[in-house]
Amino acid sequence: MKHPSPALILVGALVVVATQLTAAQAFASPPDPPALGTINSELAAIPTEVETSSAGYSRDLFPHWSTQSGSCDTRETVLKRDGVGVVTSSTCSATSGSWYSVYDGTWNYASSDVDIDHVVALSEAWGSGAATWTTSKRQQFANSLGDGQLIAVTDNVNASKSDRDAAEWQPPLASYRCTYAKHVVHVKYGWGLSMDAAEKNAITSMLATC
């Protein structure tokens, strides 16, 4: 039996790496945030206010994973959008696929290892203005596909983020922090939410890496 030459093995390895890099760069993901100049203008327009108490907050006040199409809810829609080669069942559950987590630069190969992160955490939104919203508006926010609010990421990284804002948590993958900060700004600006001084300072520092 002939064994492949070292050169062929190297070429094969390079093809695999190139394929993974291409997939990570080309997979459908949240809509791209605006250019930096626009983001800076949006940031300047976001009110700087002390975050209000979490009293009264409940995730149930932000109905999430609403039906988007047919039997597909928001979570399943984002899994399909952000994944590569995603295969779904008749009930829209992802049965196979690959998901590149931009927060930590890790590939996941089972949907059970992937969480859908609310870039602006629901409790963070509550303390930044959403407490005064109607339940209907909070539902729209929790299922928003038109901005950078929802993204598929590694589950334990999402758990480490929890409900913290940018002053308390930033993506482990430093090269993604610029884009992450842009998403936070664009979401908060678009939904009329505020930032406290610490969050705004952290966002400003992250945008400086762009």
C-alpha positions as CSV (number, residue, x, y, z in Angstrom):
1,M,0.0,0.0,0.0
2,K,1.3,3.4,-1.0
3,H,1.4,6.0,1.8
4,P,0.8,9.7,0.8
5,S,4.0,11.7,0.7
6,P,4.7,14.3,3.4
7,A,4.0,17.0,0.8
8,L,0.6,15.6,0.1
9,I,-0.2,15.4,3.8
10,L,0.9,19.0,4.2
11,V,-1.3,20.1,1.3
12,G,-4.3,18.3,2.7
13,A,-3.8,19.8,6.1
14,L,-3.5,23.3,4.6
15,V,-6.8,22.7,2.6
16,V,-8.6,21.7,5.8
17,V,-7.3,24.8,7.6
18,A,-8.1,27.1,4.7
19,T,-11.6,25.6,4.5
20,Q,-12.2,26.2,8.2
21,L,-10.9,29.8,7.9
22,T,-13.1,30.4,4.9
23,A,-16.1,29.0,6.7
24,A,-15.4,31.1,9.8
25,Q,-15.1,34.2,7.6
26,A,-18.0,33.5,5.3
27,F,-20.7,31.9,7.4
28,A,-23.9,34.0,7.7
29,S,-23.8,35.8,11.0
30,P,-25.6,38.8,12.6
31,P,-26.0,41.7,10.2
32,D,-22.7,43.7,10.0
33,P,-22.7,46.7,12.3
34,P,-22.3,50.2,10.7
35,A,-18.9,51.7,10.0
36,L,-16.9,53.0,12.9
37,G,-17.7,56.7,12.2
38,T,-21.4,55.9,12.5
39,I,-20.9,53.8,15.6
40,N,-19.0,56.6,17.3
41,S,-21.9,59.0,16.5
42,E,-24.4,56.5,17.9
43,L,-22.3,56.0,21.0
44,A,-22.2,59.8,21.6
45,A,-26.0,59.9,21.3
46,I,-26.6,57.1,23.9
47,P,-27.6,58.6,27.2
48,T,-25.1,58.1,30.1
49,E,-27.2,57.1,33.1
50,V,-26.8,55.2,36.3
51,E,-28.2,51.7,35.7
52,T,-31.4,51.1,37.5
53,S,-32.1,48.3,40.0
54,S,-32.9,44.8,38.7
55,A,-35.9,44.7,41.0
56,G,-38.9,43.3,39.2
57,Y,-36.7,41.7,36.4
58,S,-37.6,38.3,35.1
59,R,-36.7,36.6,31.8
60,D,-40.3,35.8,31.5
61,L,-40.9,39.5,30.9
62,F,-38.8,39.1,27.7
63,P,-40.7,36.2,25.9
64,H,-37.9,34.7,23.7
65,W,-37.5,32.0,21.1
66,S,-40.7,33.1,19.3
67,T,-41.8,31.3,16.2
68,Q,-40.1,32.8,13.1
69,S,-41.3,30.7,10.3
70,G,-43.3,27.4,10.2
71,S,-42.0,25.3,13.1
72,C,-38.7,27.3,13.4
73,D,-38.3,29.4,16.5
74,T,-35.7,32.2,17.0
75,R,-33.0,29.9,18.5
76,E,-33.3,27.4,15.6
77,T,-33.3,30.3,13.1
78,V,-30.1,31.7,14.5
79,L,-28.4,28.2,14.7
80,K,-29.1,27.8,11.0
81,R,-28.0,31.3,10.1
82,D,-24.8,31.2,12.0
83,G,-23.8,27.6,11.2
84,V,-22.1,25.8,8.4
85,G,-23.7,22.8,6.7
86,V,-26.6,22.8,9.2
87,V,-29.1,20.0,8.7
88,T,-32.4,20.2,10.4
89,S,-35.2,17.8,11.3
90,S,-38.8,18.1,10.2
91,T,-39.4,20.1,13.4
92,C,-36.5,22.5,12.5
93,S,-34.1,21.2,15.2
94,A,-30.5,21.2,14.1
95,T,-29.4,17.6,13.8
96,S,-25.9,18.3,12.5
97,G,-23.6,21.2,11.5
98,S,-20.6,23.2,12.6
99,W,-20.7,26.5,14.5
100,Y,-17.7,28.9,14.7
101,S,-18.0,30.9,18.0
102,V,-16.5,34.4,17.3
103,Y,-16.3,35.0,21.1
104,D,-13.6,32.4,21.6
105,G,-12.5,31.3,18.1
106,T,-13.8,27.7,18.7
107,W,-15.6,25.4,16.4
108,N,-18.5,23.4,17.9
109,Y,-20.0,20.4,16.2
110,A,-23.1,19.8,18.2
111,S,-26.0,22.3,18.6
112,S,-26.2,21.3,22.2
113,D,-22.8,23.0,22.7
114,V,-24.0,26.3,21.3
115,D,-26.0,29.0,23.0
116,I,-27.7,31.9,21.4
117,D,-26.4,35.0,23.2
118,H,-28.3,38.2,23.7
119,V,-25.4,40.6,23.0
120,V,-27.1,43.1,25.2
121,A,-28.2,40.8,28.0
122,L,-31.9,40.9,28.9
123,S,-31.3,42.0,32.5
124,E,-28.8,44.6,31.3
125,A,-31.5,45.9,29.0
126,W,-34.0,46.0,31.9
127,G,-31.7,48.3,33.9
128,S,-31.0,50.4,30.9
129,G,-34.5,51.3,30.0
130,A,-36.4,48.2,29.0
131,A,-38.2,48.1,32.4
132,T,-40.5,50.8,31.1
133,W,-41.3,48.9,27.9
134,T,-44.4,46.9,27.1
135,T,-44.0,43.1,27.1
136,S,-44.6,43.2,23.4
137,K,-41.6,45.4,22.8
138,R,-39.4,43.3,25.1
139,Q,-40.4,40.3,23.1
140,Q,-39.4,42.0,19.9
141,F,-36.0,42.9,21.5
142,A,-35.4,39.3,22.8
143,N,-36.0,37.9,19.3
144,S,-34.4,40.6,17.2
145,L,-32.8,39.3,14.0
146,G,-32.4,42.6,12.2
147,D,-29.4,43.8,14.2
148,G,-26.4,42.3,16.1
149,Q,-28.4,41.3,19.2
150,L,-28.4,37.5,18.6
151,I,-25.4,35.4,17.9
152,A,-24.5,31.7,18.2
153,V,-21.6,31.1,20.5
154,T,-20.0,28.4,22.7
155,D,-22.3,27.7,25.6
156,N,-19.8,27.9,28.4
157,V,-18.5,31.2,27.1
158,N,-22.0,32.5,27.1
159,A,-22.5,31.3,30.6
160,S,-19.3,33.1,31.7
161,K,-20.7,36.3,30.2
162,S,-24.1,35.8,31.9
163,D,-25.8,39.2,32.3
164,R,-22.7,41.3,32.5
165,D,-22.1,44.4,30.4
166,A,-18.9,45.4,28.5
167,A,-17.4,46.9,31.7
168,E,-17.5,43.5,33.3
169,W,-17.0,41.1,30.4
170,Q,-15.4,41.1,27.0
171,P,-15.0,38.3,24.4
172,P,-11.9,36.1,25.2
173,L,-10.9,36.5,21.5
174,A,-9.4,39.9,21.6
175,S,-9.6,40.3,17.8
176,Y,-13.5,40.2,18.0
177,R,-13.8,42.9,20.7
178,C,-14.1,45.7,18.1
179,T,-17.0,44.1,16.4
180,Y,-18.6,43.1,19.7
181,A,-18.4,46.7,20.9
182,K,-20.0,47.9,17.6
183,H,-22.9,45.5,18.1
184,V,-23.5,46.6,21.6
185,V,-23.5,50.3,20.6
186,H,-25.8,49.7,17.6
187,V,-28.3,47.6,19.6
188,K,-28.4,50.0,22.5
189,Y,-28.7,53.0,20.2
190,G,-31.3,51.4,18.0
191,W,-33.5,50.4,21.0
192,G,-33.1,53.6,22.9
193,L,-31.2,52.1,25.8
194,S,-28.7,53.9,28.0
195,M,-25.2,53.1,29.3
196,D,-23.6,53.8,32.6
197,A,-20.3,55.6,32.7
198,A,-18.2,52.4,33.2
199,E,-19.8,50.6,30.3
200,K,-19.4,53.6,28.0
201,N,-15.7,53.9,29.0
202,A,-15.1,50.2,28.3
203,I,-16.9,50.4,24.9
204,T,-14.8,53.4,24.0
205,S,-11.6,51.5,24.8
206,M,-12.8,48.5,22.7
207,L,-13.6,50.7,19.8
208,A,-10.1,52.1,19.9
209,T,-8.8,48.7,18.8
210,C,-10.8,48.8,15.6
